[in-house]
Structures are given as C-alpha cells and as structure tokens.
C-alpha cells in the first residue's frame, strides 16, 4: 500500500509543481506560449531523465532507504524553493535573455532537478514492487492505477 501512495503523491506533486512554475515565473516573464513551452519542456526533460536514472539505480540497488532519500531530497528542494526563487528569477530577468531563453533558463534552473528526483520514483517503485520478471508490466500498471 505504501508504494501506491508514494507513486500517487509524487505524480500529484509533479503536476502541482508544473502549475506552481507558471505562477512563479509569469510575473517575471509573462504568461506567454514561450513560458508554457519552457515549463512543459523542463518537466518532460526532467521526468524523462528521472525515469532513466531511477531505472538504472533501481536495477543496481533496490531499497526502500534509497527511495526514501530521493523523496526526502525532492521534498527539501520544494520546501526551500521560497528562499531562492525570487533571487534566481530576478537575476535571470536582469540578464535580458529575451522571451524564449529567459523563461527556459529560469524554468530549467529551478524545476529540472526536483522533477528529475520525482521522476525517479516511478521506476524505482516498480522495481521494489515487482516479484517476477514475467509480471513487471502488470505490476507497473497496477502501481499507476492504484490497484
């Protein structure tokens, strides 16, 4: 039951962070298609890297302690976010990188690492939950639908 809850909460957290990103970045870079493209790109890149890295680490060292450490690190990055987000946004805004590069750099610098960490949770959870190679697909499916 624990892993189902973890996968659900990290998925929810990822989507929440994506909406948060728009609220954090829009005052500096406007609510434009370039901002949304930057946010969506950052989250897709972060999740893809997280799935890849999480799968590699899970195959080498599957343990609940490592899963917990990844969860802990991602939570801390989001908890500390209010301490650095304004400074980062001001610095990047002052660089005058334009409508495309500014939002992309701001989004990548603030949201890529936490998204990579959140992306690592899914493949890691599948590895921890799977008891036999023959049922890895159905195990992953059950984790994602909560059954």
MDTraj code that builds the backbone (N, CA, C; nanometers):
import mdtraj as md
import numpy as np

residues = "UNK UNK UNK UNK UNK UNK UNK UNK UNK UNK UNK UNK UNK UNK UNK UNK UNK UNK UNK UNK UNK UNK UNK UNK UNK UNK UNK UNK UNK UNK UNK UNK UNK UNK UNK UNK UNK UNK UNK UNK UNK UNK UNK UNK UNK UNK UNK UNK UNK UNK UNK UNK UNK UNK UNK UNK UNK UNK UNK UNK UNK UNK UNK UNK UNK UNK UNK UNK UNK UNK UNK UNK UNK UNK UNK UNK UNK UNK UNK UNK UNK UNK UNK UNK UNK UNK UNK UNK UNK UNK UNK UNK UNK UNK UNK UNK UNK UNK UNK UNK UNK UNK UNK UNK UNK UNK UNK UNK UNK UNK UNK UNK UNK UNK UNK UNK UNK UNK UNK UNK UNK UNK UNK UNK UNK UNK UNK UNK UNK UNK UNK UNK UNK UNK UNK UNK UNK UNK UNK UNK UNK UNK UNK UNK UNK UNK UNK".split()
xyz = np.array([
    [0.0829, -0.1201, 0.0000],
    [0.0000, 0.0000, 0.0000],
    [0.0875, 0.1268, 0.0000],
    [0.2003, 0.1190, 0.0686],
    [0.2900, 0.2333, 0.0792],
    [0.3340, 0.2826, -0.0587],
    [0.3763, 0.1915, -0.1454],
    [0.4255, 0.2317, -0.2775],
    [0.3150, 0.2934, -0.3627],
    [0.1924, 0.2443, -0.3494],
    [0.0812, 0.3038, -0.4242],
    [0.0630, 0.4499, -0.3833],
    [0.0702, 0.4742, -0.2552],
    [0.0559, 0.6101, -0.2035],
    [0.1721, 0.6992, -0.2489],
    [0.2919, 0.6457, -0.2462],
    [0.4103, 0.7212, -0.2890],
    [0.3986, 0.7606, -0.4361],
    [0.3626, 0.6656, -0.5217],
    [0.3501, 0.6938, -0.6647],
    [0.2402, 0.7967, -0.6892],
    [0.1282, 0.7829, -0.6191],
    [0.0178, 0.8787, -0.6340],
    [0.0603, 1.0193, -0.5919],
    [0.1229, 1.0303, -0.4759],
    [0.1607, 1.1623, -0.4235],
    [0.2696, 1.2263, -0.5088],
    [0.3653, 1.1491, -0.5570],
    [0.4693, 1.2092, -0.6406],
    [0.4132, 1.2527, -0.7757],
    [0.3192, 1.1782, -0.8302],
    [0.2532, 1.2213, -0.9540],
    [0.1752, 1.3497, -0.9328],
    [0.1028, 1.3553, -0.8228],
    [0.0275, 1.4754, -0.7866],
    [0.1219, 1.5932, -0.7630],
    [0.2315, 1.5674, -0.6970],
    [0.3296, 1.6729, -0.6688],
    [0.3925, 1.7268, -0.7968],
    [0.4178, 1.6384, -0.8918],
    [0.4765, 1.6814, -1.0184],
    [0.3810, 1.7740, -1.0921],
    [0.2559, 1.7378, -1.0992],
    [0.1577, 1.8231, -1.1675],
    [0.1383, 1.9545, -1.0913],
    [0.1388, 1.9490, -0.9607],
    [0.1261, 2.0705, -0.8803],
    [0.2442, 2.1634, -0.9016],
    [0.3634, 2.1053, -0.9103],
    [0.4837, 2.1862, -0.9335],
    [0.4793, 2.2526, -1.0700],
    [0.4221, 2.1853, -1.1676],
    [0.4115, 2.2438, -1.3010],
    [0.3195, 2.3669, -1.2989],
    [0.2099, 2.3575, -1.2289],
    [0.1203, 2.4733, -1.2152],
    [0.1888, 2.5818, -1.1327],
    [0.2569, 2.5428, -1.0267],
    [0.3315, 2.6379, -0.9443],
    [0.4351, 2.7122, -1.0275],
    [0.5019, 2.6408, -1.1161],
    [0.6041, 2.7030, -1.2003],
    [0.5466, 2.8199, -1.2792],
    [0.4269, 2.8030, -1.3316],
    [0.3664, 2.9132, -1.4082],
    [0.3380, 3.0334, -1.3189],
    [0.2959, 3.0075, -1.1974],
    [0.2663, 3.1169, -1.1039],
    [0.3933, 3.1878, -1.0573],
    [0.5013, 3.1146, -1.0457],
    [0.6284, 3.1702, -1.0007],
    [0.6972, 3.2484, -1.1125],
    [0.6923, 3.1968, -1.2348],
    [0.7662, 3.2561, -1.3455],
    [0.6900, 3.3653, -1.4204],
    [0.5588, 3.3586, -1.4237],
    [0.4792, 3.4541, -1.5024],
    [0.4999, 3.6002, -1.4623],
    [0.5123, 3.6354, -1.3357],
    [0.5349, 3.7764, -1.3026],
    [0.6640, 3.8343, -1.3620],
    [0.7596, 3.7477, -1.3900],
    [0.8878, 3.7929, -1.4439],
    [0.8918, 3.7856, -1.5966],
    [0.8309, 3.6825, -1.6533],
    [0.8472, 3.6550, -1.7956],
    [0.7166, 3.6587, -1.8742],
    [0.6066, 3.6916, -1.8070],
    [0.4772, 3.6978, -1.8742],
    [0.4147, 3.5596, -1.8865],
    [0.2864, 3.5591, -1.9101],
    [0.2131, 3.4329, -1.9254],
    [0.1981, 3.4045, -2.0743],
    [0.3088, 3.3681, -2.1371],
    [0.3138, 3.3539, -2.2823],
    [0.3266, 3.2074, -2.3218],
    [0.3140, 3.1831, -2.4507],
    [0.3345, 3.0489, -2.5025],
    [0.4791, 3.0047, -2.4810],
    [0.5721, 3.0990, -2.4797],
    [0.7129, 3.0661, -2.4558],
    [0.7354, 3.0219, -2.3111],
    [0.6656, 3.0866, -2.2190],
    [0.6755, 3.0451, -2.0787],
    [0.6212, 2.9044, -2.0627],
    [0.5021, 2.8789, -2.1143],
    [0.4422, 2.7470, -2.1011],
    [0.5235, 2.6413, -2.1743],
    [0.5774, 2.6752, -2.2893],
    [0.6646, 2.5819, -2.3608],
    [0.7882, 2.5483, -2.2804],
    [0.8439, 2.6493, -2.2137],
    [0.9616, 2.6281, -2.1289],
    [0.9290, 2.5387, -2.0101],
    [0.8161, 2.5639, -1.9477],
    [0.7755, 2.4841, -1.8316],
    [0.7497, 2.3393, -1.8729],
    [0.6708, 2.3208, -1.9768],
    [0.6390, 2.1848, -2.0218],
    [0.7656, 2.1121, -2.0653],
    [0.8531, 2.1804, -2.1374],
    [0.9792, 2.1184, -2.1800],
    [1.0642, 2.0779, -2.0604],
    [1.0745, 2.1657, -1.9620],
    [1.1527, 2.1359, -1.8423],
    [1.0992, 2.0126, -1.7713],
    [0.9692, 2.0044, -1.7569],
    [0.9110, 1.8916, -1.6854],
    [0.9217, 1.7619, -1.7659],
    [0.9067, 1.7697, -1.8970],
    [0.9231, 1.6487, -1.9782],
    [1.0676, 1.6005, -1.9774],
    [1.1613, 1.6930, -1.9875],
    [1.3031, 1.6562, -1.9800],
    [1.3342, 1.5974, -1.8424],
    [1.2886, 1.6644, -1.7371],
    [1.3145, 1.6175, -1.6009],
    [1.2554, 1.4805, -1.5739],
    [1.1317, 1.4586, -1.6167],
    [1.0703, 1.3274, -1.5952],
    [1.1425, 1.2196, -1.6750],
    [1.1766, 1.2499, -1.7992],
    [1.2479, 1.1508, -1.8809],
    [1.3814, 1.1130, -1.8185],
    [1.4577, 1.2122, -1.7772],
    [1.5854, 1.1845, -1.7102],
    [1.5638, 1.1088, -1.5799],
    [1.4620, 1.1468, -1.5055],
    [1.4314, 1.0788, -1.3800],
    [1.3934, 0.9331, -1.4006],
    [1.3113, 0.9065, -1.5021],
    [1.2750, 0.7674, -1.5316],
    [1.4004, 0.6871, -1.5655],
    [1.4864, 0.7451, -1.6471],
    [1.6081, 0.6763, -1.6908],
    [1.7022, 0.6512, -1.5721],
    [1.7323, 0.7565, -1.4971],
    [1.8241, 0.7450, -1.3831],
    [1.7651, 0.6557, -1.2746],
    [1.6376, 0.6732, -1.2473],
    [1.5716, 0.5913, -1.1455],
    [1.5735, 0.4441, -1.1802],
    [1.5541, 0.4132, -1.3088],
    [1.5592, 0.2736, -1.3516],
    [1.6973, 0.2131, -1.3341],
    [1.7991, 0.2897, -1.3685],
    [1.9366, 0.2401, -1.3542],
    [1.9701, 0.2152, -1.2068],
    [1.9387, 0.3126, -1.1226],
    [1.9692, 0.2984, -0.9800],
    [1.8882, 0.1852, -0.9183],
    [1.7628, 0.1727, -0.9574],
    [1.6781, 0.0662, -0.9027],
    [1.7304, -0.0718, -0.9400],
    [1.7814, -0.0853, -1.0612],
    [1.8363, -0.2151, -1.1014],
    [1.9633, -0.2493, -1.0247],
    [2.0418, -0.1482, -0.9905],
    [2.1678, -0.1724, -0.9201],
    [2.1485, -0.1893, -0.7702],
    [2.0591, -0.1106, -0.7115],
    [2.0451, -0.1100, -0.5663],
    [1.9016, -0.0810, -0.5239],
    [1.8114, -0.1778, -0.5394],
    [1.6725, -0.1539, -0.4978],
    [1.6581, -0.1606, -0.3453],
    [1.6197, -0.0487, -0.2855],
    [1.5953, -0.0480, -0.1414],
    [1.5010, 0.0661, -0.1061],
    [1.4262, 0.0438, -0.0018],
    [1.3344, 0.1475, 0.0437],
    [1.4096, 0.2681, 0.0996],
    [1.5291, 0.2475, 0.1494],
    [1.6049, 0.3603, 0.2043],
    [1.6479, 0.4567, 0.0936],
    [1.6858, 0.4049, -0.0216],
    [1.7224, 0.4930, -0.1323],
    [1.5990, 0.5644, -0.1845],
    [1.4881, 0.4930, -0.1967],
    [1.3626, 0.5564, -0.2384],
    [1.3258, 0.6694, -0.1427],
    [1.3401, 0.6441, -0.0146],
    [1.3106, 0.7467, 0.0866],
    [1.4038, 0.8668, 0.0735],
    [1.5309, 0.8412, 0.0456],
    [1.6269, 0.9506, 0.0296],
    [1.5912, 1.0378, -0.0905],
    [1.5504, 0.9761, -0.2002],
    [1.5097, 1.0518, -0.3189],
    [1.3854, 1.1363, -0.2872],
    [1.2897, 1.0770, -0.2194],
    [1.1696, 1.1521, -0.1778],
    [1.2068, 1.2685, -0.0865],
    [1.2942, 1.2428, 0.0070],
    [1.3377, 1.3453, 0.1011],
    [1.4066, 1.4618, 0.0287],
    [1.4956, 1.4292, -0.0660],
    [1.5660, 1.5351, -0.1399],
    [1.4701, 1.6197, -0.2231],
    [1.3756, 1.5555, -0.2895],
    [1.2812, 1.6330, -0.3700],
    [1.1932, 1.7202, -0.2806],
    [1.1528, 1.6678, -0.1671],
    [1.0708, 1.7466, -0.0743],
    [1.1480, 1.8683, -0.0235],
    [1.2752, 1.8503, 0.0102],
    [1.3561, 1.9619, 0.0593],
    [1.3754, 2.0692, -0.0465],
    [1.3950, 2.0270, -0.1713],
    [1.4105, 2.1260, -0.2782],
    [1.2849, 2.2122, -0.2910],
    [1.1689, 2.1494, -0.2787],
    [1.0455, 2.2275, -0.2869],
    [1.0208, 2.3105, -0.1613],
    [1.0593, 2.2594, -0.0462],
    [1.0427, 2.3373, 0.0774],
    [1.1343, 2.4597, 0.0798],
    [1.2525, 2.4460, 0.0247],
    [1.3471, 2.5572, 0.0211],
    [1.3212, 2.6542, -0.0938],
    [1.2332, 2.6183, -0.1823],
    [1.2055, 2.6969, -0.3012],
    [1.1778, 2.8451, -0.2730],
    [1.0966, 2.8792, -0.1730],
    [1.0706, 3.0219, -0.1464],
    [1.1960, 3.1014, -0.1079],
    [1.2997, 3.0341, -0.0618],
    [1.4214, 3.1035, -0.0208],
    [1.5065, 3.1498, -0.1387],
    [1.4933, 3.0821, -0.2523],
    [1.5811, 3.1167, -0.3639],
    [1.5093, 3.1554, -0.4932],
    [1.3817, 3.1302, -0.5051],
    [1.3146, 3.1519, -0.6337],
    [1.3132, 3.2986, -0.6774],
    [1.2882, 3.3898, -0.5861],
    [1.2856, 3.5318, -0.6242],
    [1.4223, 3.5803, -0.6697],
    [1.5243, 3.5373, -0.5996],
    [1.6608, 3.5779, -0.6352],
    [1.6967, 3.5242, -0.7735],
    [1.6710, 3.3974, -0.7968],
    [1.7020, 3.3366, -0.9259],
    [1.6249, 3.4060, -1.0376],
    [1.4966, 3.4291, -1.0173],
    [1.4157, 3.4946, -1.1200],
    [1.4636, 3.6368, -1.1477],
    [1.4993, 3.7096, -1.0445],
    [1.5499, 3.8464, -1.0643],
    [1.6805, 3.8472, -1.1428],
    [1.7709, 3.7568, -1.1079],
    [1.8999, 3.7503, -1.1774],
    [1.8790, 3.7161, -1.3248],
    [1.7973, 3.6162, -1.3519],
    [1.7754, 3.5752, -1.4910],
    [1.6994, 3.6832, -1.5679],
    [1.6023, 3.7457, -1.5036],
    [1.5279, 3.8540, -1.5693],
    [1.6215, 3.9691, -1.6048],
    [1.7112, 4.0035, -1.5140],
    [1.8055, 4.1145, -1.5371],
    [1.9072, 4.0855, -1.6469],
    [1.9240, 3.9598, -1.6836],
    [2.0151, 3.9245, -1.7917],
    [1.9586, 3.9609, -1.9294],
    [1.8301, 3.9920, -1.9355],
    [1.7642, 4.0286, -2.0616],
    [1.7905, 3.9267, -2.1720],
    [1.7579, 3.8022, -2.1457],
    [1.7829, 3.6952, -2.2417],
    [1.6738, 3.6834, -2.3479],
    [1.5681, 3.7588, -2.3329],
    [1.4609, 3.7553, -2.4317],
    [1.3432, 3.6693, -2.3887],
    [1.2414, 3.6689, -2.4744],
    [1.1160, 3.5993, -2.4445],
    [1.1293, 3.4474, -2.4435],
    [1.2284, 3.3952, -2.5137],
    [1.2433, 3.2499, -2.5235],
    [1.3467, 3.1949, -2.4255],
    [1.4652, 3.2514, -2.4261],
    [1.5739, 3.1978, -2.3436],
    [1.5545, 3.2272, -2.1949],
    [1.4998, 3.3437, -2.1615],
    [1.4808, 3.3798, -2.0207],
    [1.3919, 3.2814, -1.9466],
    [1.2693, 3.2586, -1.9952],
    [1.1829, 3.1625, -1.9249],
    [1.2389, 3.0204, -1.9237],
    [1.3072, 2.9832, -2.0318],
    [1.3640, 2.8482, -2.0366],
    [1.4734, 2.8311, -1.9317],
    [1.5629, 2.9274, -1.9222],
    [1.6699, 2.9200, -1.8225],
    [1.6128, 2.9233, -1.6804],
    [1.5149, 3.0092, -1.6579],
    [1.4530, 3.0174, -1.5250],
    [1.3836, 2.8868, -1.4884],
    [1.3134, 2.8298, -1.5825],
    [1.2431, 2.7048, -1.5572],
    [1.3403, 2.5902, -1.5329],
    [1.4409, 2.5783, -1.6185],
    [1.5399, 2.4710, -1.6019],
    [1.6159, 2.4839, -1.4704],
    [1.6558, 2.6049, -1.4368],
    [1.7384, 2.6237, -1.3176],
    [1.6628, 2.5957, -1.1884],
    [1.5315, 2.6135, -1.1894],
    [1.4559, 2.5974, -1.0658],
    [1.3769, 2.4676, -1.0559],
    [1.3404, 2.4098, -1.1703],
    [1.2494, 2.2953, -1.1660],
    [1.3054, 2.1652, -1.2224],
    [1.4205, 2.1708, -1.2897],
    [1.4717, 2.0482, -1.3509],
    [1.5129, 1.9445, -1.2462],
    [1.5948, 1.9824, -1.1505],
    [1.6431, 1.8854, -1.0517],
    [1.5291, 1.8245, -0.9685],
    [1.4366, 1.9047, -0.9147],
    [1.3280, 1.8405, -0.8394],
    [1.2426, 1.7477, -0.9262],
    [1.2268, 1.7831, -1.0534],
    [1.1472, 1.6985, -1.1427],
    [1.2210, 1.5692, -1.1745],
    [1.3518, 1.5753, -1.1902],
    [1.4298, 1.4521, -1.2098],
    [1.4104, 1.3600, -1.0897],
    [1.4201, 1.4158, -0.9705],
    [1.4033, 1.3348, -0.8492],
    [1.2638, 1.2740, -0.8418],
    [1.1621, 1.3524, -0.8734],
    [1.0262, 1.2986, -0.8712],
    [1.0075, 1.1916, -0.9783],
    [1.0710, 1.2090, -1.0939],
    [1.0623, 1.1095, -1.1996],
    [1.1278, 0.9774, -1.1624],
    [1.2255, 0.9812, -1.0764],
    [1.2950, 0.8595, -1.0346],
    [1.2066, 0.7662, -0.9532],
    [1.1024, 0.8201, -0.8932],
    [1.0177, 0.7420, -0.8023],
    [0.9444, 0.6287, -0.8737],
    [0.8904, 0.6556, -0.9914],
    [0.8092, 0.5546, -1.0604],
    [0.8861, 0.4281, -1.0956],
    [0.9970, 0.4368, -1.1677],
    [1.0670, 0.3117, -1.1990],
    [1.1225, 0.2436, -1.0735],
    [1.1606, 0.3231, -0.9770],
    [1.2118, 0.2657, -0.8526],
    [1.1017, 0.1881, -0.7805],
    [0.9821, 0.2437, -0.7784],
    [0.8689, 0.1770, -0.7140],
    [0.8313, 0.0489, -0.7871],
    [0.8355, 0.0520, -0.9194],
    [0.8071, -0.0691, -0.9973],
    [0.9067, -0.1785, -0.9613],
    [1.0324, -0.1414, -0.9523],
    [1.1370, -0.2401, -0.9172],
    [1.1114, -0.2992, -0.7788],
    [1.0775, -0.2150, -0.6834],
    [1.0549, -0.2636, -0.5474],
    [0.9296, -0.3507, -0.5378],
    [0.8312, -0.3225, -0.6196],
    [0.7037, -0.3946, -0.6131],
    [0.7050, -0.5249, -0.6933],
    [0.7886, -0.5337, -0.7963],
    [0.7893, -0.6495, -0.8851],
    [0.8526, -0.7704, -0.8172],
    [0.7824, -0.8829, -0.8232],
    [0.8321, -1.0071, -0.7638],
    [0.8846, -1.1041, -0.8691],
    [0.8407, -1.0856, -0.9951],
    [0.8855, -1.1749, -1.1019],
    [0.8895, -1.0976, -1.2334],
    [0.9885, -1.1254, -1.3151],
    [1.0053, -1.0566, -1.4421],
    [0.8845, -1.0752, -1.5327],
    [0.8185, -1.1880, -1.5232],
    [0.7039, -1.2179, -1.6100],
    [0.5848, -1.1253, -1.5842],
    [0.5810, -1.0595, -1.4696],
    [0.4661, -0.9743, -1.4363],
    [0.5037, -0.8277, -1.4171],
    [0.6197, -0.7859, -1.4684],
    [0.6638, -0.6483, -1.4477],
    [0.5666, -0.5480, -1.5118],
    [0.5129, -0.5816, -1.6279],
    [0.4191, -0.4910, -1.6946],
    [0.2913, -0.4710, -1.6156],
    [0.2327, -0.5797, -1.5680],
    [0.1092, -0.5667, -1.4902],
    [0.1357, -0.5025, -1.3545],
    [0.2546, -0.5251, -1.2981],
    [0.2915, -0.4587, -1.1726],
    [0.2976, -0.3079, -1.1923],
    [0.3614, -0.2649, -1.3006],
    [0.3683, -0.1212, -1.3298],
    [0.2284, -0.0648, -1.3513],
    [0.1459, -0.1363, -1.4251],
    [0.0093, -0.0894, -1.4491],
    [-0.0708, -0.0759, -1.3212],
    [-0.0584, -0.1741, -1.2314],
    [-0.1307, -0.1661, -1.1044],
    [-0.0821, -0.0499, -1.0188],
    [0.0481, -0.0237, -1.0202],
    [0.1014, 0.0897, -0.9437],
    [0.0430, 0.2212, -0.9929],
    [0.0295, 0.2339, -1.1239],
    [-0.0175, 0.3611, -1.1801],
    [-0.1675, 0.3817, -1.1640],
    [-0.2442, 0.2762, -1.1479],
    [-0.3885, 0.2935, -1.1278],
    [-0.4282, 0.2705, -0.9818],
    [-0.3319, 0.2310, -0.8984],
    [-0.3582, 0.2180, -0.7553],
    [-0.4302, 0.0907, -0.7165],
    [-0.4086, -0.0175, -0.7900],
    [-0.4754, -0.1454, -0.7570],
    [-0.3750, -0.2500, -0.7175],
])
top = md.Topology()
chain = top.add_chain()
for i, resn in enumerate(residues, 1):
    res = top.add_residue(resn, chain, resSeq=i)
    for name in ("N", "CA", "C"):
        top.add_atom(name, md.element.get_by_symbol(name[0]), res)
traj = md.Trajectory(xyz[None], top)
